[in-house]
């Protein structure tokens, strides 16, 4: 079975018109598919309206009990169910999920080291059997960024990590492609020039681009995660803008494809 795991973030979710456009594309996206979404900006706004101010360290959210309550309500409730309802309207039979549903994704609370991140989860296990069953039944799972530890505790969990964990676990038995939709057209030679897309990156190209400092700062962990997914069996990883997602299925290099050694779109 060929499976696509597609992750979207706030650059889509926080803009109603962009979300509608993306869901139009997602509905037309061929084959078996899973959607993973975040929603941090919206959660922060709701928290602020309730007097719970977001606390971030190096771009990572500190999740105390009040914050956990808010992100659970916003991610698993408001955002997730709106997306599912909109997909149903487009003829896509989808199911909104957290990691707790069907024991889909089990995590453990991140251990306290230099920083106490609170109720943040690091993924331990993905129920790939459940996901395979849902996909075979033509049900599209829609995951928010909430998992659980199987002792009754929900955990705020990075959506990129969820997408990668789902993809790598399903890749043990299926051909899986992983798609990261973010606010750039792809990996860029010049981050100020949206047309300077690097269409293909493999291990050798990546090493050279890092050496030349073309790829640096925030893009490094994204690509490190992509190559880790490839090492664990994912077929290829795509990075680009959500509005260009459907083009990636038609052989058009609308973003950056990341592969271990060679270019093979399909």
C-alpha positions as CSV (number, residue, x, y, z in Angstrom):
1,X,0.0,0.0,0.0
2,X,1.3,3.5,-0.9
3,X,0.7,6.0,1.8
4,X,1.2,9.8,2.0
5,X,1.6,11.5,5.4
6,X,1.1,15.2,5.1
7,X,1.8,17.8,7.9
8,X,0.4,21.3,8.0
9,X,1.1,24.1,10.5
10,X,-0.1,27.5,11.5
11,X,0.7,29.2,8.2
12,X,-2.3,27.2,6.9
13,X,-4.5,26.8,9.9
14,X,-4.4,30.4,11.1
15,X,-5.7,31.7,7.7
16,X,-9.2,30.5,6.8
17,X,-8.8,31.1,3.1
18,X,-5.5,29.2,3.0
19,X,-7.0,26.3,4.9
20,X,-9.9,26.0,2.5
21,X,-7.5,26.0,-0.5
22,X,-5.4,23.4,1.2
23,X,-8.3,21.1,1.9
24,X,-9.4,21.4,-1.7
25,X,-6.0,20.1,-2.7
26,X,-5.9,17.5,0.1
27,X,-9.2,16.1,-1.0
28,X,-7.8,15.6,-4.5
29,X,-4.5,14.2,-3.4
30,X,-4.3,10.6,-4.7
31,X,-4.0,7.4,-2.8
32,X,-4.1,6.6,0.9
33,X,-3.3,9.6,3.1
34,X,-3.0,10.8,6.7
35,X,-3.1,14.4,7.8
36,X,-1.2,15.8,10.8
37,X,-1.8,19.4,12.0
38,X,-0.5,21.8,14.7
39,X,-2.1,25.0,15.7
40,X,0.2,26.7,18.2
41,X,-0.7,30.3,17.3
42,X,-4.4,29.8,17.8
43,X,-3.8,28.0,21.1
44,X,-1.7,30.9,22.3
45,X,-4.4,33.4,21.4
46,X,-7.1,31.4,23.3
47,X,-4.7,31.1,26.2
48,X,-4.1,34.8,26.3
49,X,-7.8,35.5,26.3
50,X,-8.1,33.3,29.4
51,X,-5.1,34.9,31.1
52,X,-2.7,32.0,30.4
53,X,0.3,33.5,28.6
54,X,2.4,31.2,26.4
55,X,5.9,30.5,27.7
56,X,8.4,29.5,25.0
57,X,12.0,28.4,25.2
58,X,13.9,28.2,21.8
59,X,10.6,28.0,20.0
60,X,9.3,25.1,22.2
61,X,6.2,25.5,24.3
62,X,6.4,25.0,28.0
63,X,3.2,23.0,28.8
64,X,1.9,23.4,32.4
65,X,-1.5,22.0,33.3
66,X,-3.5,25.1,32.3
67,X,-1.6,25.2,28.9
68,X,-2.3,21.5,28.4
69,X,-6.0,22.0,28.9
70,X,-6.0,24.8,26.4
71,X,-4.0,23.0,23.7
72,X,-6.1,19.9,24.1
73,X,-9.3,22.0,23.6
74,X,-7.9,23.9,20.7
75,X,-5.9,21.2,18.9
76,X,-8.1,18.1,19.5
77,X,-11.4,20.1,19.6
78,X,-11.8,23.3,17.6
79,X,-9.1,22.8,14.9
80,X,-9.3,19.1,14.5
81,X,-13.1,18.8,14.3
82,X,-13.4,21.8,11.9
83,X,-10.9,20.2,9.6
84,X,-12.7,16.8,9.7
85,X,-16.1,18.5,9.1
86,X,-14.6,20.4,6.1
87,X,-13.1,17.2,4.7
88,X,-16.5,15.4,5.0
89,X,-18.0,18.3,3.0
90,X,-15.5,17.5,0.3
91,X,-16.3,13.8,0.2
92,X,-13.3,12.7,2.3
93,X,-14.4,10.3,5.0
94,X,-12.0,11.4,7.7
95,X,-11.6,10.7,11.4
96,X,-10.2,13.2,13.9
97,X,-7.7,11.6,16.3
98,X,-5.4,12.2,19.2
99,X,-2.7,9.7,20.1
100,X,-5.1,8.4,22.8
101,X,-7.8,7.3,20.3
102,X,-7.3,3.6,19.6
103,X,-4.0,3.9,21.5
104,X,-2.7,5.3,18.2
105,X,0.4,7.1,19.5
106,X,1.9,6.4,22.9
107,X,4.4,8.8,24.4
108,X,6.3,9.4,27.6
109,X,6.6,12.7,29.4
110,X,9.9,14.4,28.5
111,X,12.4,14.0,31.3
112,X,13.5,17.2,33.1
113,X,17.1,18.1,32.3
114,X,18.2,21.8,31.9
115,X,14.6,22.8,31.2
116,X,11.3,21.4,32.5
117,X,9.0,21.4,29.5
118,X,6.0,20.2,31.5
119,X,3.4,17.9,29.9
120,X,5.3,17.4,26.7
121,X,5.5,14.0,25.1
122,X,8.3,12.2,23.3
123,X,6.9,9.4,21.1
124,X,7.5,5.8,22.1
125,X,5.1,3.8,19.9
126,X,2.7,4.1,17.0
127,X,-0.2,1.7,16.4
128,X,0.6,1.1,12.8
129,X,-1.9,-1.8,12.7
130,X,-4.8,0.5,13.6
131,X,-3.7,3.1,11.0
132,X,-3.3,0.5,8.3
133,X,-6.8,-0.8,9.0
134,X,-8.3,2.6,8.8
135,X,-6.6,3.4,5.5
136,X,-7.7,0.0,4.1
137,X,-11.3,1.0,5.0
138,X,-10.8,4.3,3.1
139,X,-10.9,6.4,6.3
140,X,-8.4,9.3,6.4
141,X,-7.0,9.8,9.9
142,X,-6.5,13.5,10.9
143,X,-4.1,13.8,13.8
144,X,-3.7,16.7,16.1
145,X,-0.6,17.3,18.3
146,X,-1.8,15.5,21.4
147,X,-0.6,12.0,22.5
148,X,-0.9,10.0,25.7
149,X,1.2,7.9,28.0
150,X,-1.3,5.1,28.6
151,X,-1.6,6.0,32.3
152,X,-4.3,8.5,31.7
153,X,-2.1,11.5,31.0
154,X,-2.4,13.5,27.8
155,X,0.8,15.1,26.4
156,X,1.5,18.0,24.1
157,X,3.6,16.6,21.3
158,X,5.4,18.2,18.3
159,X,3.4,17.8,15.1
160,X,6.5,17.4,13.0
161,X,7.6,14.5,15.2
162,X,4.1,12.9,15.0
163,X,4.2,13.0,11.2
164,X,7.7,11.5,11.1
165,X,6.8,8.8,13.6
166,X,3.7,7.8,11.8
167,X,5.6,7.7,8.5
168,X,8.5,5.7,9.7
169,X,6.4,3.1,11.5
170,X,4.1,2.6,8.5
171,X,7.2,2.4,6.2
172,X,8.1,-1.0,7.8
173,X,5.3,-2.6,5.7
174,X,4.3,0.1,3.2
175,X,5.7,2.6,0.7
176,X,5.4,5.9,2.5
177,X,6.1,9.5,1.4
178,X,6.2,12.3,3.9
179,X,5.2,15.9,3.1
180,X,6.0,18.9,5.2
181,X,4.0,22.0,4.3
182,X,5.5,25.2,5.7
183,X,5.8,28.9,4.9
184,X,8.6,28.7,2.2
185,X,8.5,27.3,-1.3
186,X,11.0,24.7,-0.4
187,X,14.6,24.7,0.8
188,X,16.1,27.9,-0.6
189,X,19.6,29.0,-1.7
190,X,18.6,32.5,-0.7
191,X,15.9,32.6,2.0
192,X,14.8,36.0,0.7
193,X,14.2,34.7,-2.8
194,X,11.3,32.3,-3.1
195,X,12.4,31.3,-6.6
196,X,15.8,30.0,-5.4
197,X,14.4,26.5,-4.6
198,X,16.8,23.6,-4.4
199,X,14.7,20.9,-6.1
200,X,16.6,17.9,-4.8
201,X,18.7,17.2,-1.8
202,X,20.5,14.0,-1.0
203,X,23.0,13.2,1.6
204,X,26.0,14.4,-0.4
205,X,24.3,17.6,-1.5
206,X,23.2,18.3,2.1
207,X,26.7,17.9,3.4
208,X,28.0,20.3,0.8
209,X,25.2,22.9,1.4
210,X,25.9,22.8,5.1
211,X,29.6,23.2,4.5
212,X,28.9,26.3,2.4
213,X,26.5,27.6,5.0
214,X,23.6,27.7,2.4
215,X,21.6,25.6,4.8
216,X,21.8,26.8,8.4
217,X,19.9,27.6,11.6
218,X,16.2,26.5,11.7
219,X,16.4,24.5,8.4
220,X,19.0,22.1,9.8
221,X,16.7,20.3,12.3
222,X,14.0,20.0,9.6
223,X,16.4,18.3,7.2
224,X,18.0,16.2,9.9
225,X,14.5,14.9,10.7
226,X,13.9,14.2,7.0
227,X,17.1,12.2,6.6
228,X,16.3,10.3,9.8
229,X,12.9,9.4,8.3
230,X,14.6,8.2,5.1
231,X,17.1,6.1,7.1
232,X,14.1,4.4,8.8
233,X,12.5,3.5,5.5
234,X,10.4,6.4,4.3
235,X,10.6,6.6,0.5
236,X,11.0,10.3,0.1
237,X,10.3,13.6,2.0
238,X,8.9,16.7,0.3
239,X,9.1,20.2,1.8
240,X,7.2,23.2,0.3
241,X,4.2,25.4,0.4
242,X,0.8,23.9,1.0
243,X,-0.6,25.5,-2.1
244,X,1.9,23.6,-4.2
245,X,1.2,20.2,-2.6
246,X,-0.8,18.8,-5.5
247,X,1.8,19.8,-8.0
248,X,4.3,17.4,-6.3
249,X,2.1,14.4,-7.5
250,X,2.3,15.5,-11.1
251,X,6.1,15.4,-11.6
252,X,6.4,19.2,-11.2
253,X,9.3,20.3,-8.9
254,X,7.2,22.7,-6.9
255,X,9.2,22.2,-3.7
256,X,12.3,20.3,-2.4
257,X,12.4,16.5,-2.5
258,X,14.8,14.9,-0.1
259,X,16.1,11.4,-0.8
260,X,19.0,9.3,0.4
261,X,20.8,8.8,-2.8
262,X,18.8,9.3,-6.0
263,X,15.8,11.1,-7.4
264,X,12.7,9.0,-7.8
265,X,9.5,11.0,-7.5
266,X,7.3,7.9,-7.3
